[in-house]
Amino acid sequence: MKQVPAHYYEVMEELQTVDFVIVELTLYLDTHPDDYEAIKQYNEFVRMRKKIKKKFEKEFGPLTGFGYSYSNYPWDWKDAPWPWQV
């Protein structure tokens, strides 16, 4: 398995932090569906996640499979390590 740069872990941690906030807001909104401010925060973090995901994938390759992530040319799913391997 090839070595990944420190920046890989920085971007991954940023993504995981945003994912945590999204999960917590989702749980909150399940019981408070009319909280407009929470919905605005949720949407803001979803937008933020999309930007971070795009940045990660541009630098390091796809995060998820089965149609959720684009591939560079040539097909780059064969390139390890994958996010779940580090």
Helices and strands as residue ranges (DSSP letters): H 6-31, H 36-60, G 83-85
